[in-house]
Amino acid sequence: MTLSPNVVNFDVTPRDFPTNRGGLCRKGWTSAELLDSPERLTTPWMRSSRSASLEPVSWRAAFDRIASTLRRLQELHGPDAIGVFGGGGLTNEKAYALGKFARVVLGTRNIDYNGRFCMASAAVALQKAFGVDRGLPFPVADIGHADVVAVIGANPVETMPPIMGHFDDQRSRGGKLVVVDPRKTATADRADIHLQLTPGTDAALANGLLHVILRDRLADTAFIAERTTGFDAVRHAVASYWPDRTERITGIPAVRIEAAAHLLASAPRLVMLTARGGEQQSHGVDNVLAFINVVLALGQAGKEYSGFGTLTGQGNGQGGREHGQKCDQLPGYRKLSDRAHRAHIAAIWGIPESALPGPGPSATELLGAIGTEAGVRALLVFGSNLLVSAPNASALEARLGGLDLLVVADAFLSETAAAADVVLPTTQWAEEEGTMTNLEGRVLLRRPARAPPHGVLSDLQILRRLSEQLGKCGVIDDSPERVFDELRRCSAGGIADYYGITYQRLREGEALHWPCPGEAHPGTPRLFEDRFFTPDGRACFHVVEYRGTAEEPDEEYPFYLTTGRILAQYQSGTQTRRVRSLLEAEPEAFVEIHPQVAASYGLMAGAPVWLRTRRGRARFVVRPTSSMRLDTLFVPFHWSGAGRANTLTGNAIDPQSKIPEFKISAACIERPEPKPVLARERP
């Protein structure tokens, strides 16, 4: 293929790839349209002052401004005056380089990424229960061989369409589907049992299911004894979650809870998958652990075509959280708080272990502290659109305006880029090389299909040149393959061990899943067959007690407001709202509302309505949906402006994962103002 910076000339030929079998969702099929979008950024932009407009400038001027401001702020306020914010869509090489840039070039502890808004609760729960965080500890294709699949808080029919081929295989073999979701989604429509729980009651439901399993002697006692710890404490804890009590908490009839428990327990091979529904809550880690308890009690972890997993939410959601852009983590899933882990990385980076900063605040805490004495004064953002994706976005917008410097690297002028002091144009997926790691731990090599537009740099090139401008030559390389080789060495011996994975092996088509500790090692598509990754090799039960959400509906705010994704848009919409066919399919933000509720407020389909929470108000188009609960409203979070869902969400976070509670806010519907009635003029 001839590389062209100006013409999109692709022949898309599906191939029988094990994960998606050559299938893409409509967002994937249309993604090439963005390569030559007229809205594409092709030169740096900068504003001379906060009140000035963004103007095109040279790369030299942009780097001079950034470097001089960073040096001044660090001289006045120390290295932690600078913050770095990454993204789950960055390649492994970029995520690794960003973490190294923050800690070695800037010397700051203030780095985190938007995966904190997405995968954090599952990551913590998987580490606590199994000793390792890999979204799926088995190949995606195993779903098609399971007798029962349980999906908790996910709607893959709309959010991960290519994976549904495996669900179809499972159904064709006579398999059953259980879906747990407050909404009757397109996925729930396929379910044999849909448990439509009250938002925020996930842990109570899981405990209720486990209560029935233990009451009716359906547990795998041999597996529990041989391969787990902590069961007795959990058995005592769930004794109080009898079906009638669980019904009162969750709103699910006791008979359906019992039926679901028996269906799960009857499966010789059970796959259970959680996603953002239960995870983006102020007790998201507990929710995931409670469902892991069910899987462990049934002996379904570490068996072929069985197990517990979580569905990854971003393009490199797995790899993006493994190699150092998290606030508490070093490459290979090493911990910043571990002296031996620090020494290993410092030796490869050629610095004293003491020079590595310690763990920093999580994303929500980092952003929430802007404008305070302890907060950062400059923020560099790569691969994220904070003003759409962060909670309580209006308050964040005001805080970002108080920074001494906001730098955003993006291919388009996102809402966050439009608020920046300096905007740096970056390459897109088809214009650069790099690796991504999918939800099953498979490392994939992405090769360039065309050259980038003239004047556009990759994130690695930006980080290298900025490092050199700051006097740190040789710290950041801009060759993806050389960066990956360094990443391999850093990860060696860690939980996410990539040492045996090379570009050459990937180019030759090898299917390599981490851990892969040597170049002759075949990789590890299935974990836990012999032991779990905990110190004693056993999986851990955890006692979980149901507790309410941070914000419960009341007389003033009588509805549960929940947010999520839809088929035709993605994340903050920076890209998908610029694809004509996708925008035509879903042109504006809407609210799904039960028809009876809509009628009681005098709202017709397609009418505008304002929703309000304690953070603010936002405007949506009414979409009556009979499958909605009477007490629940759903809005997608892909839009900005008046329809920005995250104007409404709050700052409550899970104490363990620090994930925001996007899924539950107390909200009210503002009644439409009555139209004035004009008297007819008399003749």
Helices and strands as residue ranges (DSSP letters): H 26-29, G 31-36, E 45-46, E 55-56, H 59-77, G 79-81, E 82-86, H 92-100, I 101-106, E 111-113, G 114-117, H 120-130, G 140-145, E 148-152, H 156-159, G 161-163, H 164-172, E 176-180, G 188-190, E 193-195, H 202-215, H 221-227, E 228-229, H 231-238, H 243-250, H 254-266, E 270-274, H 276-279, H 284-297, E 307-310, G 319-321, E 329-330, G 331-333, E 334-335, H 339-349, G 353-355, H 363-368, E 378-382, H 386-389, H 393-400, E 405-410, H 415-418, E 422-425, G 429-431, E 434-437, E 443-446, H 459-469, H 480-491, H 503-507, E 539-540, E 559-564, G 576-578, H 580-585, E 590-593, H 595-600, E 608-612, E 617-624, E 632-636, G 641-643, G 645-647, E 665-670
